[in-house]
Amino acid sequence: MDVNDLRSVVTVLSFVAFIGIVAWAWSGRRRAAFDAAARLALHDDEPAIGSAGDAPSTGASK
């Protein structure tokens, strides 16, 4: 077994792992979890601190 055989085996194993990850990601059982994760960026738990009318307090007076 030379280095080229080892490279071929590693390539095939990597491809099989890639196909496994793709199958896992596209499986119907994971859809709800992925949909929830996709909405996380749009979900606000807390209101924004300050608004356009509120200037942040720096502690310095003019």
N, C-alpha and C positions, 0 to 999 in steps of 0.2 A: 504494500500500500504506500504510494508516494503522496506528495503534498497535493497533487491535483485531485486525487481521489478524496482526500480530506476536504478540499475546497468544494467539491461537488456535493458531498454529504452535508456540509454546513449550509450550502445554498438550498438544497432540497428541504432541510429541516427548517430553515428560516422561512421559506415559502409556505410550508405547512403551518407554521406558527402564524404567519400573516393571514392565511385563509381562515384559521381558527378565530383570530381576533375579529375579522370582518364578519364571520358568521355570528359570533357572540354579539357584536354591536348591532346587527340588523335583525336579531331574533325578536319575535313579537313579545316575548316575556319581559324584555328590557324597555319597551316603548314607554311605559308610564314613568319609569325612573328617569329616562332621558328627557322626556317632555317636562318633568318637574325641574330638572337641572337646567333646561333651556330657559325656563321662566325665572330663574333666580336673579338674573341681572336686572329684570324689569320689576321685581318685587321690592317695594320699600317697606321696611319694618318700622323705621323711625322717620319722622318728618325732617326735612333739611334744616340745619342749624342756620338761623339768620335768613333774611330774605332781602329783596332789593331795597326795601325801606330801612332795614336795620343795618347799621354799620357795626362791624365787629369792634369790641372794646379792646384798646391796646394798653390802657392804663395810663397813658400820657394825656395831659390836658393841654388845650391850646391857649 
